[in-house]
Amino acid sequence: FSDVVLPRFEVTDVTVRQEEADWIVEATVHNRGSGDVDVEVALVSATGELALSPGEFAEGELVSVRLTTDSSSTVRLKTAQRPNTIMVDPFVKVLQQDREDAIKAIHSDTESGR
């Protein structure tokens, strides 16, 4: 092995808003580690439900992004259920450092009438 790469994903700048019956979540996903990787980003509902396979997600609830070393990408996800968490690599396909940084709780200003 001449090169070993280890991505470290981080989710920042999460915003959520409700548009009619849908919830729209935007966030920035960073690769603070090394390596070029395609990775999935998904939403987990307020009930804690996560689809078991990519085919079980509704349109907009799962996206794929390509991140290179020290890069970032803005993602936009949509769901009919109130989102609770945004998660990078929900099916644990990518060996990564500090996996807990790739999971971010979502807080909505529209909850509780705020």
Buried (B, 14 or more C-beta within 10 A) or exposed (E): EEEEEEBBBBBEEBBBEEEEEEBBBBBBBBBBBBBEBEBBBBBBBBEEEBBEEEEEBEEBBBBEBEBEEEEBBEBEBBBEBBBBBBBBBBBEEBEBEEBEBBBBEBEBEEEEEE
